């Protein structure tokens, strides 16, 4: 689905044209232009089906079940063809060391419906809190979106200032993509299910460039820790799941990590605001606001 989005959607700042979004039944694309029509694709983790639909009213779907990556690739491209969508894609997986092209991958063939649905339900809860966190920033901020290459749900804020060129070097990701994504100063936070460097589900927070002193900044809750190998603050998923108030625990982590990075990097404090409320415009701080960052 991500490769189809990459092929059909004009490039947007920081690669925002390619992520997926948390939906009411799973992970969905936003509408993608196909000529004068629109295409939408959904991983439905309730009914366990891949759904493809267009603005002409046409729809095609098939069951999500154990099958090889190659078989899934064939079925997906056949479904697109049945809808009249011809879209050549780069079939080499992104951000995966030693990647095998989709059409050649007969080794990976597992599909666990319970695990897929559980992962999606975790994303639903994380998405709710990240959406609320996003409302306390008046500056440029990303949507809450799921990057299929790194498999993380992310929320990013921008200071508006240029950043030094990113060094690149991400496996399976052109350096030009990374450098465009990090062209300006950011703080970013989100959820990911773990990887080789951190083999546990966790919430994360980082800044680019990393301001001096960030690793030793006061961050809450107490279970949060700095991961030197990743250059990020990490909060174990279990610490949030088992907290008396999971939403408040996660929000405290998001607020204190951003506040620390913004303060240390000297971000404009007038971009901060209170958390948003339904039907109530956010208050704007005046130009005489003191330096620092509110949590």
WOQUI-V802634 format. One record per residue. N is the residue number from 1. RES is the residue in one letter. NEAR is the number of other ideal C-beta (glycine too) atoms within 8 Angstrom. D_FIRST is the distance of its C-alpha to the first C-alpha in Angstrom with 2 decimals. Layout:
[[N | RES | NEAR | D_FIRST] [N | RES | NEAR | D_FIRST]]
//
This chain:
[[1 | X | 11 | 0.00] [2 | X | 11 | 3.78] [3 | X | 9 | 5.49] [4 | X | 14 | 5.16] [5 | X | 13 | 6.33] [6 | X | 11 | 8.70] [7 | X | 10 | 10.01] [8 | X | 10 | 10.71] [9 | X | 11 | 11.95] [10 | X | 4 | 15.40] [11 | X | 5 | 15.99] [12 | X | 8 | 17.28] [13 | X | 4 | 19.65] [14 | X | 9 | 18.54] [15 | X | 11 | 14.90] [16 | X | 10 | 14.53] [17 | X | 9 | 12.29] [18 | X | 10 | 9.14] [19 | X | 12 | 9.49] [20 | X | 12 | 8.54] [21 | X | 12 | 11.71] [22 | X | 11 | 13.89] [23 | X | 8 | 14.63] [24 | X | 2 | 17.52] [25 | X | 8 | 15.85] [26 | X | 10 | 12.98] [27 | X | 13 | 10.00] [28 | X | 12 | 8.88] [29 | X | 13 | 7.64] [30 | X | 6 | 10.87] [31 | X | 8 | 11.96] [32 | X | 13 | 10.95] [33 | X | 9 | 13.95] [34 | X | 10 | 14.37] [35 | X | 4 | 18.07] [36 | X | 2 | 19.97] [37 | X | 9 | 17.49] [38 | X | 9 | 14.46] [39 | X | 17 | 11.13] [40 | X | 12 | 9.51] [41 | X | 12 | 6.96] [42 | X | 14 | 8.39] [43 | X | 12 | 8.86] [44 | X | 12 | 12.62] [45 | X | 13 | 14.66] [46 | X | 7 | 17.91] [47 | X | 5 | 17.82] [48 | X | 11 | 15.29] [49 | X | 9 | 13.28] [50 | X | 13 | 9.80] [51 | X | 10 | 10.69] [52 | X | 15 | 9.93] [53 | X | 9 | 12.77] [54 | X | 15 | 14.43] [55 | X | 7 | 17.47] [56 | X | 5 | 19.64] [57 | X | 5 | 19.54] [58 | X | 8 | 17.71] [59 | X | 9 | 15.46] [60 | X | 10 | 14.13] [61 | X | 8 | 13.37] [62 | X | 8 | 14.05] [63 | X | 5 | 15.21] [64 | X | 12 | 13.57] [65 | X | 6 | 16.39] [66 | X | 5 | 17.57] [67 | X | 8 | 16.38] [68 | X | 10 | 15.84] [69 | X | 12 | 12.68] [70 | X | 11 | 14.08] [71 | X | 9 | 14.54] [72 | X | 10 | 11.11] [73 | X | 12 | 9.87] [74 | X | 9 | 12.75] [75 | X | 11 | 12.21] [76 | X | 11 | 8.69] [77 | X | 8 | 10.18] [78 | X | 8 | 13.30] [79 | X | 13 | 11.99] [80 | X | 12 | 10.77] [81 | X | 9 | 14.21] [82 | X | 7 | 15.95] [83 | X | 12 | 14.92] [84 | X | 7 | 16.27] [85 | X | 9 | 13.19] [86 | X | 6 | 13.80] [87 | X | 9 | 11.37] [88 | X | 4 | 12.28] [89 | X | 8 | 10.06] [90 | X | 6 | 11.63] [91 | X | 8 | 11.11] [92 | X | 7 | 12.99] [93 | X | 9 | 11.48] [94 | X | 10 | 12.41] [95 | X | 9 | 15.26] [96 | X | 9 | 16.16] [97 | X | 5 | 19.76] [98 | X | 4 | 20.53] [99 | X | 9 | 16.97] [100 | X | 9 | 16.78] [101 | X | 9 | 14.65] [102 | X | 11 | 12.15] [103 | X | 8 | 14.58] [104 | X | 7 | 17.46] [105 | X | 12 | 16.51] [106 | X | 7 | 18.65] [107 | X | 7 | 19.87] [108 | X | 6 | 17.20] [109 | X | 10 | 17.24] [110 | X | 5 | 17.86] [111 | X | 9 | 16.49] [112 | X | 6 | 18.80] [113 | X | 9 | 18.35] [114 | X | 6 | 20.91] [115 | X | 7 | 19.45] [116 | X | 13 | 15.94] [117 | X | 11 | 17.77] [118 | X | 8 | 20.14] [119 | X | 10 | 17.65] [120 | X | 12 | 16.06] [121 | X | 8 | 19.70] [122 | X | 11 | 20.55] [123 | X | 13 | 17.82] [124 | X | 9 | 19.35] [125 | X | 9 | 22.74] [126 | X | 13 | 21.81] [127 | X | 11 | 20.01] [128 | X | 9 | 23.27] [129 | X | 12 | 25.46] [130 | X | 15 | 23.39] [131 | X | 9 | 23.43] [132 | X | 10 | 27.19] [133 | X | 13 | 27.63] [134 | X | 10 | 25.93] [135 | X | 10 | 28.69] [136 | X | 10 | 31.43] [137 | X | 10 | 30.54] [138 | X | 8 | 31.71] [139 | X | 10 | 30.23] [140 | X | 5 | 26.80] [141 | X | 9 | 24.19] [142 | X | 10 | 20.42] [143 | X | 6 | 18.56] [144 | X | 12 | 17.74] [145 | X | 11 | 14.13] [146 | X | 13 | 12.03] [147 | X | 11 | 11.29] [148 | X | 10 | 8.85] [149 | X | 10 | 11.18] [150 | X | 6 | 14.30] [151 | X | 8 | 13.11] [152 | X | 10 | 15.48] [153 | X | 14 | 16.08] [154 | X | 13 | 18.12] [155 | X | 14 | 20.78] [156 | X | 10 | 22.50] [157 | X | 13 | 25.83] [158 | X | 10 | 27.50] [159 | X | 13 | 31.24] [160 | X | 8 | 31.14] [161 | X | 6 | 32.80] [162 | X | 5 | 31.67] [163 | X | 12 | 30.84] [164 | X | 4 | 31.95] [165 | X | 5 | 29.52] [166 | X | 11 | 27.11] [167 | X | 4 | 28.09] [168 | X | 7 | 24.59] [169 | X | 4 | 24.33] [170 | X | 8 | 20.99] [171 | X | 6 | 19.91] [172 | X | 11 | 17.10] [173 | X | 10 | 17.06] [174 | X | 5 | 19.33] [175 | X | 10 | 22.28] [176 | X | 6 | 21.95] [177 | X | 9 | 18.69] [178 | X | 12 | 20.50] [179 | X | 11 | 23.65] [180 | X | 10 | 22.15] [181 | X | 9 | 20.48] [182 | X | 10 | 23.92] [183 | X | 8 | 26.11] [184 | X | 10 | 27.81] [185 | X | 13 | 29.20] [186 | X | 12 | 26.97] [187 | X | 12 | 27.18] [188 | X | 12 | 24.01] [189 | X | 15 | 23.64] [190 | X | 12 | 21.23] [191 | X | 14 | 20.37] [192 | X | 12 | 18.95] [193 | X | 6 | 19.50] [194 | X | 8 | 21.50] [195 | X | 6 | 21.49] [196 | X | 3 | 24.26] [197 | X | 7 | 26.18] [198 | X | 10 | 26.08] [199 | X | 6 | 25.46] [200 | X | 8 | 25.53] [201 | X | 10 | 23.43] [202 | X | 12 | 24.68] [203 | X | 14 | 24.59] [204 | X | 14 | 25.08] [205 | X | 16 | 26.59] [206 | X | 12 | 27.39] [207 | X | 13 | 28.68] [208 | X | 10 | 28.39] [209 | X | 8 | 30.97] [210 | X | 8 | 32.41] [211 | X | 9 | 35.75] [212 | X | 4 | 38.87] [213 | X | 7 | 39.72] [214 | X | 11 | 36.27] [215 | X | 7 | 36.35] [216 | X | 5 | 39.62] [217 | X | 11 | 38.89] [218 | X | 5 | 39.72] [219 | X | 10 | 36.50] [220 | X | 8 | 36.36] [221 | X | 10 | 36.21] [222 | X | 4 | 38.30] [223 | X | 7 | 35.62] [224 | X | 12 | 33.60] [225 | X | 6 | 34.15] [226 | X | 8 | 33.54] [227 | X | 11 | 31.59] [228 | X | 6 | 33.16] [229 | X | 6 | 30.77] [230 | X | 10 | 27.80] [231 | X | 7 | 29.88] [232 | X | 9 | 28.64] [233 | X | 13 | 30.10] [234 | X | 13 | 28.78] [235 | X | 15 | 29.43] [236 | X | 10 | 28.88] [237 | X | 12 | 26.79] [238 | X | 8 | 29.79] [239 | X | 12 | 32.09] [240 | X | 13 | 30.17] [241 | X | 7 | 29.63] [242 | X | 5 | 33.33] [243 | X | 10 | 34.75] [244 | X | 2 | 37.09] [245 | X | 6 | 34.93] [246 | X | 9 | 31.35] [247 | X | 8 | 30.34] [248 | X | 8 | 33.41] [249 | X | 12 | 33.01] [250 | X | 13 | 29.50] [251 | X | 11 | 30.52] [252 | X | 10 | 33.56] [253 | X | 18 | 31.52] [254 | X | 15 | 29.25] [255 | X | 11 | 32.34] [256 | X | 13 | 34.60] [257 | X | 15 | 32.25] [258 | X | 14 | 31.45] [259 | X | 11 | 35.16] [260 | X | 13 | 36.27] [261 | X | 15 | 34.04] [262 | X | 13 | 34.90] [263 | X | 10 | 38.59] [264 | X | 11 | 38.80] [265 | X | 11 | 37.01] [266 | X | 5 | 39.06] [267 | X | 11 | 36.42] [268 | X | 7 | 37.78] [269 | X | 13 | 38.74] [270 | X | 10 | 38.72] [271 | X | 10 | 34.92] [272 | X | 11 | 35.31] [273 | X | 11 | 35.85] [274 | X | 6 | 36.15] [275 | X | 7 | 33.29] [276 | X | 9 | 32.32] [277 | X | 5 | 33.79] [278 | X | 4 | 33.08] [279 | X | 3 | 35.03] [280 | X | 6 | 36.67] [281 | X | 3 | 36.16] [282 | X | 9 | 36.03] [283 | X | 6 | 39.22] [284 | X | 7 | 39.22] [285 | X | 8 | 41.35] [286 | X | 6 | 43.96] [287 | X | 4 | 44.40] [288 | X | 3 | 47.18] [289 | X | 7 | 44.92] [290 | X | 4 | 45.76] [291 | X | 4 | 43.69] [292 | X | 6 | 41.36] [293 | X | 11 | 38.41] [294 | X | 6 | 38.59] [295 | X | 6 | 36.75]]
//
